[in-house]
């Protein structure tokens, strides 16, 4: 299991994990931006703890949706 993880990390950093690395990076940035926006918005308006909880749940739930069309090499 650890060797599979190391192999994936190696492929990622050499740029051979995704067919289109740019598309994967754009999808990651969308998820990051949404999570950050929720964290700052809810954390500032209501409570920092609630902001962390809501942002992490929404950000985690969005990852499969964002990465469903990303093709691996």
N, CA, C and O atoms as a CHARMM CRD file, in Angstrom:
* protein
*
  292
    1    1 UNK  N      0.83200  -1.18900   0.00000 PROA 1      0.00000
    2    1 UNK  CA     0.00000   0.00000   0.00000 PROA 1      0.00000
    3    1 UNK  C      0.87800   1.25400   0.00000 PROA 1      0.00000
    4    1 UNK  O      0.61100   2.20800  -0.73100 PROA 1      0.00000
    5    2 UNK  N      1.91900   1.24200   0.82200 PROA 2      0.00000
    6    2 UNK  CA     2.81200   2.39100   0.88700 PROA 2      0.00000
    7    2 UNK  C      3.55800   2.57500  -0.43400 PROA 2      0.00000
    8    2 UNK  O      3.80100   3.70700  -0.85400 PROA 2      0.00000
    9    3 UNK  N      3.92300   1.47100  -1.09200 PROA 3      0.00000
   10    3 UNK  CA     4.61000   1.57000  -2.38300 PROA 3      0.00000
   11    3 UNK  C      3.69000   2.17500  -3.44500 PROA 3      0.00000
   12    3 UNK  O      4.14200   2.94100  -4.29600 PROA 3      0.00000
   13    4 UNK  N      2.40000   1.83100  -3.39600 PROA 4      0.00000
   14    4 UNK  CA     1.44900   2.41900  -4.33300 PROA 4      0.00000
   15    4 UNK  C      1.34700   3.92700  -4.11500 PROA 4      0.00000
   16    4 UNK  O      1.29700   4.69700  -5.07400 PROA 4      0.00000
   17    5 UNK  N      1.31700   4.34100  -2.85800 PROA 5      0.00000
   18    5 UNK  CA     1.28700   5.76900  -2.53700 PROA 5      0.00000
   19    5 UNK  C      2.54100   6.47100  -3.05800 PROA 5      0.00000
   20    5 UNK  O      2.44700   7.52600  -3.68500 PROA 5      0.00000
   21    6 UNK  N      3.70600   5.89200  -2.80200 PROA 6      0.00000
   22    6 UNK  CA     4.95400   6.50600  -3.26200 PROA 6      0.00000
   23    6 UNK  C      5.01500   6.57900  -4.78600 PROA 6      0.00000
   24    6 UNK  O      5.50600   7.56100  -5.34400 PROA 6      0.00000
   25    7 UNK  N      4.51600   5.54500  -5.45600 PROA 7      0.00000
   26    7 UNK  CA     4.50200   5.55700  -6.91400 PROA 7      0.00000
   27    7 UNK  C      3.58500   6.66500  -7.43700 PROA 7      0.00000
   28    7 UNK  O      3.93300   7.35100  -8.39800 PROA 7      0.00000
   29    8 UNK  N      2.42500   6.84500  -6.81800 PROA 8      0.00000
   30    8 UNK  CA     1.51400   7.91300  -7.23300 PROA 8      0.00000
   31    8 UNK  C      2.13200   9.28400  -7.00600 PROA 8      0.00000
   32    8 UNK  O      2.00300  10.17200  -7.85000 PROA 8      0.00000
   33    9 UNK  N      2.79300   9.46200  -5.88600 PROA 9      0.00000
   34    9 UNK  CA     3.45900  10.73700  -5.59400 PROA 9      0.00000
   35    9 UNK  C      4.55000  11.00800  -6.62000 PROA 9      0.00000
   36    9 UNK  O      4.69000  12.12900  -7.10900 PROA 9      0.00000
   37   10 UNK  N      5.32200   9.97500  -6.94200 PROA 10     0.00000
   38   10 UNK  CA     6.39400  10.13300  -7.92600 PROA 10     0.00000
   39   10 UNK  C      5.82500  10.51000  -9.28700 PROA 10     0.00000
   40   10 UNK  O      6.34900  11.40400  -9.95100 PROA 10     0.00000
   41   11 UNK  N      4.75100   9.83400  -9.71200 PROA 11     0.00000
   42   11 UNK  CA     4.12700  10.16200 -10.99400 PROA 11     0.00000
   43   11 UNK  C      3.55300  11.57500 -10.99300 PROA 11     0.00000
   44   11 UNK  O      3.63500  12.28100 -11.99800 PROA 11     0.00000
   45   12 UNK  N      2.97200  11.98700  -9.86900 PROA 12     0.00000
   46   12 UNK  CA     2.41100  13.33400  -9.77400 PROA 12     0.00000
   47   12 UNK  C      3.49000  14.38700  -9.94600 PROA 12     0.00000
   48   12 UNK  O      3.31600  15.33100 -10.71700 PROA 12     0.00000
   49   13 UNK  N      4.60500  14.23900  -9.23700 PROA 13     0.00000
   50   13 UNK  CA     5.64600  15.26700  -9.28600 PROA 13     0.00000
   51   13 UNK  C      6.44300  15.24700 -10.58000 PROA 13     0.00000
   52   13 UNK  O      7.08800  16.24000 -10.91600 PROA 13     0.00000
   53   14 UNK  N      6.41400  14.14100 -11.31300 PROA 14     0.00000
   54   14 UNK  CA     7.06900  14.13500 -12.62100 PROA 14     0.00000
   55   14 UNK  C      6.11900  14.54600 -13.73700 PROA 14     0.00000
   56   14 UNK  O      6.52800  14.67000 -14.89100 PROA 14     0.00000
   57   15 UNK  N      4.82500  14.76300 -13.38900 PROA 15     0.00000
   58   15 UNK  CA     3.86400  15.23400 -14.36900 PROA 15     0.00000
   59   15 UNK  C      3.25300  14.14700 -15.22100 PROA 15     0.00000
   60   15 UNK  O      2.73600  14.43400 -16.30100 PROA 15     0.00000
   61   16 UNK  N      3.29600  12.88900 -14.76100 PROA 16     0.00000
   62   16 UNK  CA     2.76600  11.79200 -15.56400 PROA 16     0.00000
   63   16 UNK  C      1.55900  11.10900 -14.92600 PROA 16     0.00000
   64   16 UNK  O      1.16300  10.03600 -15.38300 PROA 16     0.00000
   65   17 UNK  N      0.96600  11.68700 -13.89300 PROA 17     0.00000
   66   17 UNK  CA    -0.17900  11.06000 -13.23900 PROA 17     0.00000
   67   17 UNK  C     -1.47400  11.34600 -13.99200 PROA 17     0.00000
   68   17 UNK  O     -2.30600  10.45200 -14.14600 PROA 17     0.00000
   69   18 UNK  N     -1.65400  12.56800 -14.46100 PROA 18     0.00000
   70   18 UNK  CA    -2.86900  12.95100 -15.18100 PROA 18     0.00000
   71   18 UNK  C     -2.56200  13.13300 -16.65200 PROA 18     0.00000
   72   18 UNK  O     -1.45300  13.51900 -17.02200 PROA 18     0.00000
   73   19 UNK  N     -3.56000  12.85100 -17.50200 PROA 19     0.00000
   74   19 UNK  CA    -3.37300  13.10100 -18.93800 PROA 19     0.00000
   75   19 UNK  C     -3.22400  14.59100 -19.20800 PROA 19     0.00000
   76   19 UNK  O     -2.36800  15.01100 -19.98600 PROA 19     0.00000
   77   20 UNK  N     -4.06600  15.38100 -18.55600 PROA 20     0.00000
   78   20 UNK  CA    -4.01400  16.83000 -18.71500 PROA 20     0.00000
   79   20 UNK  C     -3.82500  17.44500 -17.32800 PROA 20     0.00000
   80   20 UNK  O     -4.79600  17.68700 -16.61200 PROA 20     0.00000
   81   21 UNK  N     -2.59900  17.68700 -16.96600 PROA 21     0.00000
   82   21 UNK  CA    -2.29800  18.23200 -15.64900 PROA 21     0.00000
   83   21 UNK  C     -2.90200  19.60000 -15.41600 PROA 21     0.00000
   84   21 UNK  O     -3.24600  19.95700 -14.28900 PROA 21     0.00000
   85   22 UNK  N     -3.02900  20.35900 -16.48200 PROA 22     0.00000
   86   22 UNK  CA    -3.60600  21.69400 -16.35400 PROA 22     0.00000
   87   22 UNK  C     -5.08100  21.62600 -15.94200 PROA 22     0.00000
   88   22 UNK  O     -5.53200  22.40900 -15.10700 PROA 22     0.00000
   89   23 UNK  N     -5.82300  20.69000 -16.52900 PROA 23     0.00000
   90   23 UNK  CA    -7.24000  20.52700 -16.17400 PROA 23     0.00000
   91   23 UNK  C     -7.38600  20.09500 -14.72200 PROA 23     0.00000
   92   23 UNK  O     -8.27500  20.57200 -14.01800 PROA 23     0.00000
   93   24 UNK  N     -6.52100  19.19700 -14.27200 PROA 24     0.00000
   94   24 UNK  CA    -6.56500  18.75100 -12.87600 PROA 24     0.00000
   95   24 UNK  C     -6.25100  19.91000 -11.93300 PROA 24     0.00000
   96   24 UNK  O     -6.88100  20.04700 -10.88400 PROA 24     0.00000
   97   25 UNK  N     -5.29500  20.73000 -12.29900 PROA 25     0.00000
   98   25 UNK  CA    -4.93000  21.88200 -11.47100 PROA 25     0.00000
   99   25 UNK  C     -6.06100  22.91100 -11.43100 PROA 25     0.00000
  100   25 UNK  O     -6.30900  23.51100 -10.38500 PROA 25     0.00000
  101   26 UNK  N     -6.73900  23.11800 -12.53700 PROA 26     0.00000
  102   26 UNK  CA    -7.86300  24.05600 -12.57300 PROA 26     0.00000
  103   26 UNK  C     -8.99500  23.55800 -11.68300 PROA 26     0.00000
  104   26 UNK  O     -9.59100  24.33900 -10.94100 PROA 26     0.00000
  105   27 UNK  N     -9.29500  22.25900 -11.75200 PROA 27     0.00000
  106   27 UNK  CA   -10.34800  21.70300 -10.91000 PROA 27     0.00000
  107   27 UNK  C     -9.97100  21.80000  -9.43800 PROA 27     0.00000
  108   27 UNK  O    -10.82100  22.10800  -8.60200 PROA 27     0.00000
  109   28 UNK  N     -8.72600  21.54500  -9.11500 PROA 28     0.00000
  110   28 UNK  CA    -8.26200  21.67000  -7.73300 PROA 28     0.00000
  111   28 UNK  C     -8.40100  23.11800  -7.26100 PROA 28     0.00000
  112   28 UNK  O     -8.82200  23.36600  -6.13100 PROA 28     0.00000
  113   29 UNK  N     -8.05100  24.06400  -8.11800 PROA 29     0.00000
  114   29 UNK  CA    -8.13900  25.47700  -7.74700 PROA 29     0.00000
  115   29 UNK  C     -9.59100  25.90400  -7.50600 PROA 29     0.00000
  116   29 UNK  O     -9.85900  26.71000  -6.61500 PROA 29     0.00000
  117   30 UNK  N    -10.52200  25.37000  -8.29000 PROA 30     0.00000
  118   30 UNK  CA   -11.93400  25.67100  -8.06500 PROA 30     0.00000
  119   30 UNK  C    -12.37400  25.18500  -6.68600 PROA 30     0.00000
  120   30 UNK  O    -13.03700  25.91400  -5.94900 PROA 30     0.00000
  121   31 UNK  N    -12.00800  23.96900  -6.34600 PROA 31     0.00000
  122   31 UNK  CA   -12.36100  23.42300  -5.03600 PROA 31     0.00000
  123   31 UNK  C    -11.70500  24.18900  -3.90200 PROA 31     0.00000
  124   31 UNK  O    -12.33700  24.44800  -2.87800 PROA 31     0.00000
  125   32 UNK  N    -10.45900  24.54900  -4.07700 PROA 32     0.00000
  126   32 UNK  CA    -9.73400  25.30900  -3.07200 PROA 32     0.00000
  127   32 UNK  C    -10.37000  26.68100  -2.87700 PROA 32     0.00000
  128   32 UNK  O    -10.55300  27.13400  -1.74700 PROA 32     0.00000
  129   33 UNK  N    -10.70200  27.33400  -3.97900 PROA 33     0.00000
  130   33 UNK  CA   -11.30700  28.66300  -3.89800 PROA 33     0.00000
  131   33 UNK  C    -12.65800  28.64400  -3.20700 PROA 33     0.00000
  132   33 UNK  O    -12.94600  29.50800  -2.38000 PROA 33     0.00000
  133   34 UNK  N    -13.49100  27.66000  -3.54300 PROA 34     0.00000
  134   34 UNK  CA   -14.79500  27.54500  -2.90000 PROA 34     0.00000
  135   34 UNK  C    -14.64500  27.28200  -1.40500 PROA 34     0.00000
  136   34 UNK  O    -15.34500  27.88300  -0.59000 PROA 34     0.00000
  137   35 UNK  N    -13.74000  26.38900  -1.05200 PROA 35     0.00000
  138   35 UNK  CA   -13.51700  26.07700   0.35900 PROA 35     0.00000
  139   35 UNK  C    -12.98900  27.28900   1.11300 PROA 35     0.00000
  140   35 UNK  O    -13.43300  27.56800   2.22600 PROA 35     0.00000
  141   36 UNK  N    -12.05800  28.00200   0.52600 PROA 36     0.00000
  142   36 UNK  CA   -11.50400  29.19100   1.16900 PROA 36     0.00000
  143   36 UNK  C    -12.56300  30.27700   1.32500 PROA 36     0.00000
  144   36 UNK  O    -12.63400  30.93900   2.36000 PROA 36     0.00000
  145   37 UNK  N    -13.38200  30.45500   0.29600 PROA 37     0.00000
  146   37 UNK  CA   -14.45100  31.44700   0.36200 PROA 37     0.00000
  147   37 UNK  C    -15.44200  31.12100   1.48600 PROA 37     0.00000
  148   37 UNK  O    -15.84800  32.00700   2.23800 PROA 37     0.00000
  149   38 UNK  N    -15.82100  29.86200   1.59100 PROA 38     0.00000
  150   38 UNK  CA   -16.72200  29.45600   2.66600 PROA 38     0.00000
  151   38 UNK  C    -16.07800  29.62100   4.03300 PROA 38     0.00000
  152   38 UNK  O    -16.72100  30.08500   4.97500 PROA 38     0.00000
  153   39 UNK  N    -14.82100  29.24600   4.14000 PROA 39     0.00000
  154   39 UNK  CA   -14.11300  29.35500   5.41500 PROA 39     0.00000
  155   39 UNK  C    -14.05300  30.79700   5.89400 PROA 39     0.00000
  156   39 UNK  O    -14.37100  31.08800   7.04700 PROA 39     0.00000
  157   40 UNK  N    -13.65000  31.68500   5.02100 PROA 40     0.00000
  158   40 UNK  CA   -13.52500  33.09400   5.40300 PROA 40     0.00000
  159   40 UNK  C    -14.90500  33.72000   5.62600 PROA 40     0.00000
  160   40 UNK  O    -15.10700  34.45600   6.59200 PROA 40     0.00000
  161   41 UNK  N    -15.84200  33.42900   4.74000 PROA 41     0.00000
  162   41 UNK  CA   -17.17000  34.03100   4.85900 PROA 41     0.00000
  163   41 UNK  C    -17.90600  33.59400   6.10800 PROA 41     0.00000
  164   41 UNK  O    -18.38600  34.43600   6.86700 PROA 41     0.00000
  165   42 UNK  N    -18.00400  32.30200   6.33400 PROA 42     0.00000
  166   42 UNK  CA   -18.72100  31.80800   7.50800 PROA 42     0.00000
  167   42 UNK  C    -17.92300  32.08900   8.77700 PROA 42     0.00000
  168   42 UNK  O    -18.49600  32.43100   9.81200 PROA 42     0.00000
  169   43 UNK  N    -16.61200  31.94500   8.69900 PROA 43     0.00000
  170   43 UNK  CA   -15.78100  32.22000   9.86700 PROA 43     0.00000
  171   43 UNK  C    -15.85000  33.66200  10.31500 PROA 43     0.00000
  172   43 UNK  O    -15.78100  33.94700  11.51000 PROA 43     0.00000
  173   44 UNK  N    -15.98400  34.56600   9.37400 PROA 44     0.00000
  174   44 UNK  CA   -16.06300  35.98200   9.72000 PROA 44     0.00000
  175   44 UNK  C    -17.46400  36.36200  10.18300 PROA 44     0.00000
  176   44 UNK  O    -17.62500  37.14400  11.11900 PROA 44     0.00000
  177   45 UNK  N    -18.49400  35.79500   9.51300 PROA 45     0.00000
  178   45 UNK  CA   -19.86600  36.19300   9.81000 PROA 45     0.00000
  179   45 UNK  C    -20.44700  35.49300  11.03600 PROA 45     0.00000
  180   45 UNK  O    -21.18200  36.11100  11.80600 PROA 45     0.00000
  181   46 UNK  N    -20.13200  34.23100  11.22500 PROA 46     0.00000
  182   46 UNK  CA   -20.78200  33.47500  12.29800 PROA 46     0.00000
  183   46 UNK  C    -19.77700  33.08500  13.37200 PROA 46     0.00000
  184   46 UNK  O    -19.76900  33.64200  14.47000 PROA 46     0.00000
  185   47 UNK  N    -18.92500  32.11000  13.03300 PROA 47     0.00000
  186   47 UNK  CA   -17.97900  31.59100  14.01000 PROA 47     0.00000
  187   47 UNK  C    -16.83800  30.90300  13.26800 PROA 47     0.00000
  188   47 UNK  O    -17.08900  30.18200  12.30200 PROA 47     0.00000
  189   48 UNK  N    -15.59700  31.10400  13.68900 PROA 48     0.00000
  190   48 UNK  CA   -14.48600  30.43200  13.02000 PROA 48     0.00000
  191   48 UNK  C    -14.60000  28.90500  13.07000 PROA 48     0.00000
  192   48 UNK  O    -14.26900  28.22900  12.09600 PROA 48     0.00000
  193   49 UNK  N    -15.05700  28.37000  14.17500 PROA 49     0.00000
  194   49 UNK  CA   -15.20400  26.91800  14.28200 PROA 49     0.00000
  195   49 UNK  C    -16.25300  26.39800  13.30900 PROA 49     0.00000
  196   49 UNK  O    -16.02500  25.38700  12.64500 PROA 49     0.00000
  197   50 UNK  N    -17.38200  27.06100  13.21300 PROA 50     0.00000
  198   50 UNK  CA   -18.41900  26.66300  12.27300 PROA 50     0.00000
  199   50 UNK  C    -17.92700  26.82600  10.83100 PROA 50     0.00000
  200   50 UNK  O    -18.26800  26.02200   9.96300 PROA 50     0.00000
  201   51 UNK  N    -17.13200  27.85400  10.58000 PROA 51     0.00000
  202   51 UNK  CA   -16.55600  28.04700   9.25000 PROA 51     0.00000
  203   51 UNK  C    -15.66700  26.89700   8.84100 PROA 51     0.00000
  204   51 UNK  O    -15.72200  26.44000   7.69900 PROA 51     0.00000
  205   52 UNK  N    -14.84900  26.42700   9.76300 PROA 52     0.00000
  206   52 UNK  CA   -13.96100  25.29800   9.47400 PROA 52     0.00000
  207   52 UNK  C    -14.76500  24.03200   9.18300 PROA 52     0.00000
  208   52 UNK  O    -14.47700  23.30300   8.23500 PROA 52     0.00000
  209   53 UNK  N    -15.76600  23.78600  10.00500 PROA 53     0.00000
  210   53 UNK  CA   -16.57000  22.57100   9.83500 PROA 53     0.00000
  211   53 UNK  C    -17.32300  22.58900   8.51000 PROA 53     0.00000
  212   53 UNK  O    -17.27100  21.61800   7.75600 PROA 53     0.00000
  213   54 UNK  N    -18.01400  23.67200   8.22400 PROA 54     0.00000
  214   54 UNK  CA   -18.81000  23.75000   6.99500 PROA 54     0.00000
  215   54 UNK  C    -17.90700  23.74900   5.75800 PROA 54     0.00000
  216   54 UNK  O    -18.19800  23.05100   4.78600 PROA 54     0.00000
  217   55 UNK  N    -16.83800  24.50600   5.78300 PROA 55     0.00000
  218   55 UNK  CA   -15.94200  24.57500   4.63100 PROA 55     0.00000
  219   55 UNK  C    -15.29600  23.22800   4.35100 PROA 55     0.00000
  220   55 UNK  O    -15.16600  22.83900   3.19000 PROA 55     0.00000
  221   56 UNK  N    -14.89000  22.51300   5.38500 PROA 56     0.00000
  222   56 UNK  CA   -14.25700  21.21300   5.15500 PROA 56     0.00000
  223   56 UNK  C    -15.26300  20.20100   4.63200 PROA 56     0.00000
  224   56 UNK  O    -14.92300  19.39100   3.77000 PROA 56     0.00000
  225   57 UNK  N    -16.49100  20.22700   5.13100 PROA 57     0.00000
  226   57 UNK  CA   -17.50600  19.30400   4.61900 PROA 57     0.00000
  227   57 UNK  C    -17.85700  19.59300   3.16100 PROA 57     0.00000
  228   57 UNK  O    -17.90200  18.67800   2.33900 PROA 57     0.00000
  229   58 UNK  N    -18.10200  20.84500   2.84500 PROA 58     0.00000
  230   58 UNK  CA   -18.46200  21.19600   1.47000 PROA 58     0.00000
  231   58 UNK  C    -17.27900  20.96000   0.52600 PROA 58     0.00000
  232   58 UNK  O    -17.45900  20.43200  -0.57100 PROA 58     0.00000
  233   59 UNK  N    -16.08600  21.34400   0.94400 PROA 59     0.00000
  234   59 UNK  CA   -14.90800  21.12900   0.10300 PROA 59     0.00000
  235   59 UNK  C    -14.64000  19.65500  -0.13900 PROA 59     0.00000
  236   59 UNK  O    -14.28500  19.26000  -1.24900 PROA 59     0.00000
  237   60 UNK  N    -14.80700  18.84500   0.88600 PROA 60     0.00000
  238   60 UNK  CA   -14.60900  17.40700   0.72900 PROA 60     0.00000
  239   60 UNK  C    -15.66400  16.76400  -0.14800 PROA 60     0.00000
  240   60 UNK  O    -15.36200  15.85200  -0.91800 PROA 60     0.00000
  241   61 UNK  N    -16.90000  17.22800  -0.04000 PROA 61     0.00000
  242   61 UNK  CA   -17.96400  16.69000  -0.88000 PROA 61     0.00000
  243   61 UNK  C    -17.83300  17.13300  -2.33700 PROA 61     0.00000
  244   61 UNK  O    -18.31100  16.44100  -3.23600 PROA 61     0.00000
  245   62 UNK  N    -17.20000  18.26600  -2.57800 PROA 62     0.00000
  246   62 UNK  CA   -17.05000  18.77100  -3.94800 PROA 62     0.00000
  247   62 UNK  C    -15.93600  18.06900  -4.72800 PROA 62     0.00000
  248   62 UNK  O    -15.97200  18.06500  -5.95800 PROA 62     0.00000
  249   63 UNK  N    -14.96000  17.48500  -4.06000 PROA 63     0.00000
  250   63 UNK  CA   -13.82900  16.88700  -4.76200 PROA 63     0.00000
  251   63 UNK  C    -14.23500  15.77900  -5.74000 PROA 63     0.00000
  252   63 UNK  O    -13.75900  15.79300  -6.87600 PROA 63     0.00000
  253   64 UNK  N    -15.08800  14.81900  -5.36100 PROA 64     0.00000
  254   64 UNK  CA   -15.48300  13.81500  -6.35900 PROA 64     0.00000
  255   64 UNK  C    -16.23500  14.41300  -7.54100 PROA 64     0.00000
  256   64 UNK  O    -16.10500  13.93100  -8.66700 PROA 64     0.00000
  257   65 UNK  N    -17.01100  15.44700  -7.29700 PROA 65     0.00000
  258   65 UNK  CA   -17.74900  16.09200  -8.38100 PROA 65     0.00000
  259   65 UNK  C    -16.78200  16.80200  -9.32400 PROA 65     0.00000
  260   65 UNK  O    -16.92900  16.72200 -10.54400 PROA 65     0.00000
  261   66 UNK  N    -15.80700  17.48600  -8.77000 PROA 66     0.00000
  262   66 UNK  CA   -14.84800  18.22500  -9.59500 PROA 66     0.00000
  263   66 UNK  C    -13.92000  17.29900 -10.37300 PROA 66     0.00000
  264   66 UNK  O    -13.55700  17.60300 -11.51000 PROA 66     0.00000
  265   67 UNK  N    -13.53200  16.17800  -9.77800 PROA 67     0.00000
  266   67 UNK  CA   -12.53500  15.31000 -10.39700 PROA 67     0.00000
  267   67 UNK  C    -13.13500  14.11900 -11.13900 PROA 67     0.00000
  268   67 UNK  O    -12.40200  13.19900 -11.50400 PROA 67     0.00000
  269   68 UNK  N    -14.45200  14.11000 -11.37300 PROA 68     0.00000
  270   68 UNK  CA   -15.05200  12.95500 -12.03500 PROA 68     0.00000
  271   68 UNK  C    -14.62800  12.82600 -13.49700 PROA 68     0.00000
  272   68 UNK  O    -14.60100  11.71200 -14.02100 PROA 68     0.00000
  273   69 UNK  N    -14.30100  13.91600 -14.16300 PROA 69     0.00000
  274   69 UNK  CA   -13.93200  13.86300 -15.58000 PROA 69     0.00000
  275   69 UNK  C    -12.42800  13.95400 -15.82600 PROA 69     0.00000
  276   69 UNK  O    -11.99800  13.96900 -16.97900 PROA 69     0.00000
  277   70 UNK  N    -11.62900  14.01400 -14.78000 PROA 70     0.00000
  278   70 UNK  CA   -10.17800  14.09100 -14.94300 PROA 70     0.00000
  279   70 UNK  C     -9.65800  12.69900 -15.29100 PROA 70     0.00000
  280   70 UNK  O     -9.95100  11.72900 -14.59200 PROA 70     0.00000
  281   71 UNK  N     -8.89600  12.60600 -16.35700 PROA 71     0.00000
  282   71 UNK  CA    -8.38100  11.32100 -16.83000 PROA 71     0.00000
  283   71 UNK  C     -6.95200  11.10900 -16.31700 PROA 71     0.00000
  284   71 UNK  O     -6.12900  12.02400 -16.29200 PROA 71     0.00000
  285   72 UNK  N     -6.70200   9.87900 -15.91500 PROA 72     0.00000
  286   72 UNK  CA    -5.36500   9.51400 -15.45400 PROA 72     0.00000
  287   72 UNK  C     -4.56200   8.92600 -16.60900 PROA 72     0.00000
  288   72 UNK  O     -5.11500   8.28700 -17.50300 PROA 72     0.00000
  289   73 UNK  N     -3.26700   9.14900 -16.57700 PROA 73     0.00000
  290   73 UNK  CA    -2.39900   8.66900 -17.66200 PROA 73     0.00000
  291   73 UNK  C     -2.14900   7.18400 -17.56400 PROA 73     0.00000
  292   73 UNK  O     -1.44000   6.62100 -18.39800 PROA 73     0.00000
